[in-house]
Amino acid sequence: MNFYEMMFIQNPDLGEEDQQKLLTRLKNTIGKNGGGIIRIDDMGIRGLSYKIQKKPRGHYFLSYLEGPGSMIPEIERFLRIDENILRFVIVKLDRHTSRADLEPKVETKPESIPENQKEEVAE
């Protein structure tokens, strides 16, 4: 199995429900072709360097995929056909990349300093 990084820019005017439908269809397309999604990061709405389809902004998504190389043409076909996808790019990651590198990181909360030690640090 190969690992891929996919970034796509979605129409920012799309509603929450339509956005979820689009992501569900994308997940189904990837699953049907023998692949799987490791994670999808919603990067929010950002300004574009130049207008695409008369839109100055776009909703960015970054995702990491795992699967055979034969799934990539089908994913690209899906992304080209959907009118709500402004741009996309899929890059094959280095063969030394592991699944653990791509999985979401668990953030640890810093331990709180007891009140009596805060006073000592301030002095």
N, C-alpha and C positions, 0 to 999 in steps of 0.2 A: 504494500500500500504506500502511496505517495501522500505527501502533505502539501496543501495549497493555501495561499493567502488570497482572499478575494475582497476587493473593496468596490462598493457600488454607491452611486449617488441617486437618490430617489427624489421624486417630485415633492417639494416641501409643502405643497397645498393639499396633499393627500391626508384624509382623515385617519384617526387611530384605527378604526375598524377595517378600512381598506388596506392600511399598512400591515395589519396582522394577517389579512387574507393573502397579501403578496408574499409575506415571509413564510406562510404555511405552504403556498404553492411552490416556493423555492425549495423548502425542506423536502417536500414530496418528490420534486424532480431529482434532487440529489439522492434521496433514498432509493428511488426506482432504478437508478443507474449504479447502484452498488457502493455508494459513498455515505459519508456521515458528516455531520457538523460537529466540530469540537466546541466552538463557541462563536457567538455573534455579539459584537460590541456596537451599541448605538452611540455614535459620536456626535449626534445632534445636528442642528441646522447651522450651516456655515455659509459665508459668502463665497461666490465663485470668482475666479480671476476674470472670466469673461462670461457673458450670457450664453446659456445653453437652452435652446427652445424658448427664447425670450424670458428666461427666468434668471434673476441675479443671485439666487440662493439655492442650496440643495441640502437634502437630508442625507448625511453620510453614515454608512454602515461598513464595519470591518469584520470579516469573518475568517475563520480557519477551518479548512475542510480536510477530510481524509478519504482517500478512495483511489480507484484505478484511473489511469490516464484517459480511458475511454469515456469517462463521465464528463470531461471538460467540454467537448463540443456540444453536448446536450444542454449543459448549464449556460454556455454562451448563447446558444440558440434561444433558450428561454428568456435570457436577459435582453437580447436584441428585439424580440417580439413584443415584450411588455412595454407599453407606451409610458409607464410611470417611472421607468429606469432611464435616467439622463445619460449616465456614463458608467462603465465598469472596467475593471482590470482583474485578471487572475494570474498569479505568479506561482510557479512551482518552487517550493522551499528546498533548501539544501538537504542532501540525503543524511546529514548528521543530525538533523533536527528530530527531536523525540516528541511524543505526544505530551509528556509531562511539561515540556517547554511551552506548549501552546494552550494548555488548560488554564482556566481562570486562577489567578493567584488569590489565596486567602490572606486577607489583611489582618495582621495582629494589632490589637489595640495596645498602645503603650501603657505600662502600669502607672497608676496614679500615685503621686507622692503624698504620703500622709501629711496632714497639716503641720505637725510639729517639725517635720524635716524641711518644709517649705520656708519656715522662719529662719532656720539655720543657714539655708542656702542664700537667702536674701542678705544676711549680715555680712 
